[in-house]
Amino acid sequence: MSIDVGNYYPFRDGRIDEIENGLTESVWVERQIGRPVVKLLNTIPSKALMAAGRLAGSRDRVALPISGDNTKAKEIVAQLIDRIGFDSVDAGTIAESWRQQPGSPVYCTNPTKEELQLWLKKSTVLHLPPTERRD
Ligand SMILES: NC(=O)c1ccc[n+]([C@@H]2O[C@H](COP(=O)([O-])OP(=O)(O)OC[C@H]3O[C@@H](n4cnc5c(N)ncnc54)[C@H](OP(=O)(O)O)[C@@H]3O)[C@@H](O)[C@H]2O)c1
């Protein structure tokens, strides 16, 4: 299993035409490396990852989206995420992982599980064009 924690920022990474034209970032990654990925951890800044872990059941426990085409792989990483103090939500297939890309409502907003479930559903408008993004 490969895990994709990456994000595409053209001013940092260089322009990638396929993504600029709408290809989901992790689909592009899969094509580059020639195998499927599970996308997670891209939505949480490293400082929050270090500080925001909570015991299961805590009201302020942050939840992370997990996207991918392999259900078993997603279950495994969900267990891993739980062990380091975070809830998770299955965010769908890798083609749907644009819902957790930069510019989406769940990106770097540290949602609870309930908020994450709601905001993923509300992500009906595609993320900002990459060229308009800033950290
Ligand atoms: N930092 C965060 O808070 C955070 C949170 C969520 C997601 N992310 C995403 O995770 C990814 C990595 O972020 P980071 O903060 O870990 O960046 P980073 O500290 O700058 O590390 C980037 C790593 O990628 C390597 N690298 C860069 N260009 C490469 C190339 N052409 N071929 C092979 N290796 C290359 C670098 O190697 P060298 O050291 O040899 O240059 C370095 O080890 C990004 O997509 C970022 O958006 C970051």
The ligand as an SDF file (V2000), in Angstrom:
LIG
                    3D

 48 52  0  0  0  0  0  0  0  0999 V2000
    4.4730   19.9950    6.3050 N   0  0  0  0  0  0  0  0  0  0  0  0
    3.1380   19.9010    6.5060 C   0  0  0  0  0  0  0  0  0  0  0  0
    2.5900   20.4400    7.4930 O   0  0  0  0  0  0  0  0  0  0  0  0
    2.2980   19.1160    5.5370 C   0  0  0  0  0  0  0  0  0  0  0  0
    1.0220   18.7170    5.9280 C   0  0  0  0  0  0  0  0  0  0  0  0
    0.2420   17.9750    5.0650 C   0  0  0  0  0  0  0  0  0  0  0  0
    0.7160   17.6740    3.8000 C   0  0  0  0  0  0  0  0  0  0  0  0
    1.9490   18.1090    3.4330 N   0  0  0  0  0  0  0  0  0  0  0  0
    2.3960   17.7960    2.0680 C   0  0  0  0  0  0  0  0  0  0  0  0
    3.4020   16.7930    2.1390 O   0  0  0  0  0  0  0  0  0  0  0  0
    4.3440   16.9850    1.0760 C   0  0  0  0  0  0  0  0  0  0  0  0
    5.7220   17.1080    1.6800 C   0  0  0  0  0  0  0  0  0  0  0  0
    5.7130   18.2330    2.5410 O   0  0  0  0  0  0  0  0  0  0  0  0
    6.8910   18.4620    3.5780 P   0  0  0  0  0  0  0  0  0  0  0  0
    6.4490   19.5510    4.4840 O   0  0  0  0  0  0  0  0  0  0  0  0
    7.2830   17.1360    4.1640 O   0  0  0  0  0  0  0  0  0  0  0  0
    8.0220   19.0050    2.6240 O   0  0  0  0  0  0  0  0  0  0  0  0
    9.5780   19.0520    2.8640 P   0  0  0  0  0  0  0  0  0  0  0  0
    9.8950   19.0750    4.3260 O   0  0  0  0  0  0  0  0  0  0  0  0
   10.0850   20.1500    1.9880 O   0  0  0  0  0  0  0  0  0  0  0  0
   10.0820   17.6450    2.3340 O   0  0  0  0  0  0  0  0  0  0  0  0
    9.9980   17.3570    0.9750 C   0  0  0  0  0  0  0  0  0  0  0  0
   10.7670   16.0790    0.7330 C   0  0  0  0  0  0  0  0  0  0  0  0
   10.6290   15.7290   -0.6340 O   0  0  0  0  0  0  0  0  0  0  0  0
   11.9180   15.5130   -1.1770 C   0  0  0  0  0  0  0  0  0  0  0  0
   11.8990   15.9150   -2.5820 N   0  0  0  0  0  0  0  0  0  0  0  0
   11.6500   17.1310   -3.0870 C   0  0  0  0  0  0  0  0  0  0  0  0
   11.7260   17.1100   -4.4150 N   0  0  0  0  0  0  0  0  0  0  0  0
   12.0270   15.8350   -4.7630 C   0  0  0  0  0  0  0  0  0  0  0  0
   12.2300   15.1810   -5.9950 C   0  0  0  0  0  0  0  0  0  0  0  0
   12.1240   15.8320   -7.1550 N   0  0  0  0  0  0  0  0  0  0  0  0
   12.5020   13.8640   -5.9710 N   0  0  0  0  0  0  0  0  0  0  0  0
   12.5960   13.1930   -4.8150 C   0  0  0  0  0  0  0  0  0  0  0  0
   12.4100   13.7720   -3.5970 N   0  0  0  0  0  0  0  0  0  0  0  0
   12.1320   15.0780   -3.5860 C   0  0  0  0  0  0  0  0  0  0  0  0
   12.8620   16.3540   -0.3520 C   0  0  0  0  0  0  0  0  0  0  0  0
   14.1620   15.8420   -0.4360 O   0  0  0  0  0  0  0  0  0  0  0  0
   15.4430   16.7400   -0.0490 P   0  0  0  0  0  0  0  0  0  0  0  0
   15.4180   16.9840    1.3980 O   0  0  0  0  0  0  0  0  0  0  0  0
   16.5920   15.8940   -0.4810 O   0  0  0  0  0  0  0  0  0  0  0  0
   15.3130   18.0140   -0.8300 O   0  0  0  0  0  0  0  0  0  0  0  0
   12.2550   16.2230    1.0310 C   0  0  0  0  0  0  0  0  0  0  0  0
   12.7120   15.0430    1.6810 O   0  0  0  0  0  0  0  0  0  0  0  0
    3.9010   18.2330    0.3250 C   0  0  0  0  0  0  0  0  0  0  0  0
    3.1460   17.8610   -0.7910 O   0  0  0  0  0  0  0  0  0  0  0  0
    3.0450   18.9660    1.3410 C   0  0  0  0  0  0  0  0  0  0  0  0
    2.0860   19.8140    0.7380 O   0  0  0  0  0  0  0  0  0  0  0  0
    2.7610   18.7990    4.2660 C   0  0  0  0  0  0  0  0  0  0  0  0
  1  2  1  0
  2  3  2  0
  2  4  1  0
  4  5  1  0
  4 48  2  0
  5  6  2  0
  6  7  1  0
  7  8  2  0
  8  9  1  0
  8 48  1  0
  9 10  1  0
  9 46  1  0
 10 11  1  0
 11 12  1  0
 11 44  1  0
 12 13  1  0
 13 14  1  0
 14 15  2  0
 14 16  1  0
 14 17  1  0
 17 18  1  0
 18 19  2  0
 18 20  1  0
 18 21  1  0
 21 22  1  0
 22 23  1  0
 23 24  1  0
 23 42  1  0
 24 25  1  0
 25 26  1  0
 25 36  1  0
 26 27  1  0
 26 35  1  0
 27 28  2  0
 28 29  1  0
 29 30  1  0
 29 35  2  0
 30 31  1  0
 30 32  2  0
 32 33  1  0
 33 34  2  0
 34 35  1  0
 36 37  1  0
 36 42  1  0
 37 38  1  0
 38 39  2  0
 38 40  1  0
 38 41  1  0
 42 43  1  0
 44 45  1  0
 44 46  1  0
 46 47  1  0
M  CHG  2   8   1  16  -1
M  END
$$$$
